[in-house]
Amino acid sequence: MNVRIFTDSASDITLEELRQYGVGLIPMPLSCGDETYIDDKTIPTETFWKMLLAGGVLKTSQPSPDTFLEAFAAARDAGDAVICILISSRLSGTYQCALAAKEMAEYEHIYIIDGQRAAASASEKLLVLRACQLRDEGRLSPAEIARELERFRGRVRLLACIDTLDYLVRGGRLSRAAAGIGSLMQIKPIITFSDDGEILVAEKTIGGRRAMKEMTAKVLASAVDPAYPAIPLFSHDDANCLEFLGRLRDGGFSAPLAPPVGIGATIGAYIGPGGYGLVFAEN
């Protein structure tokens, strides 16, 4: 049975990667003021960053069940199985919409994977790449691929540093008072995802230099599995990311590194510019 793999735009997968790996995209709507955009990866990410940097507030919403149903019905009619890898259900209602569409499709060979610890951005993408690898190896059934992905997602880890708190305020994730105190103290939070896909603050560091040092130490102390590429990520400006990668190399980090991934509009709307981090699989 052929396997069709789908993901949403929160995975920050590019058009080139969609074509390269044969992955279908479920685009997520974005709104800024009175305008609504569909994040189908045809709009340059820089377009959204210009809106954000000009003071715009980007809001995200989940795709409709009909969007999923169209993709699922096409696979059903062709007799293909579906593996659909989505942003954590703790961050978005996208997973629930996909489940509703599966019910409407009335087709048993649809497997919906909640990103959970592989919640979004490059961590979600790493789960997608693992799905493509398993599909292309051809050894596992669709149900076995789904079970392997559910095991693998628990090994995916993201560590990232947020450079500014302003965008968390704009997105309603942090109070203005708390952000004001944090900015005054030059707090740079280091974040990760919990096992069920919520954003956790792993550490609150004071100052960019201290944050960079702590980020480097945390990664170097991690049990990184070299069988999978570690994916660097950055939001808008890659300067902090490149410095971070230099520190990792100087510290003896030896796992293969993928090219840095720019965080897209869905997650970037809350992180703001200057953020950086690394996604990797743990042993």
Number of C-alpha atoms within 10 A of each C-alpha: 10 14 21 20 22 22 25 26 27 27 27 25 26 17 14 10 12 16 10 9 15 13 21 16 22 25 20 21 18 19 15 15 9 5 8 13 15 16 24 17 18 9 11 12 17 12 10 23 21 12 14 21 13 9 11 16 18 25 18 22 13 19 21 19 18 14 15 24 20 13 18 28 18 12 20 18 9 10 14 17 22 24 26 27 28 30 29 24 18 17 15 17 16 23 25 16 18 29 18 15 22 21 12 15 19 12 16 11 19 26 20 19 23 25 31 25 25 35 34 27 26 31 29 30 27 26 27 26 18 17 26 19 13 19 19 12 9 13 10 13 15 24 15 12 22 22 13 15 22 17 11 18 23 17 18 27 25 26 22 25 29 24 23 20 24 19 23 19 17 20 16 10 11 15 14 15 10 12 18 14 11 18 17 9 12 17 22 24 23 23 19 22 23 19 17 16 20 16 15 12 15 15 16 17 20 15 15 17 11 14 22 21 14 17 24 22 14 10 19 17 9 13 11 22 16 15 11 17 18 25 21 25 27 28 26 21 15 19 13 20 24 16 12 20 19 13 18 18 13 9 13 9 17 11 15 14 17 13 11 19 22 22 27 26 28 23 19 24 25 24 25 25 22 17 25 32 28 25 27 28 25 16 11
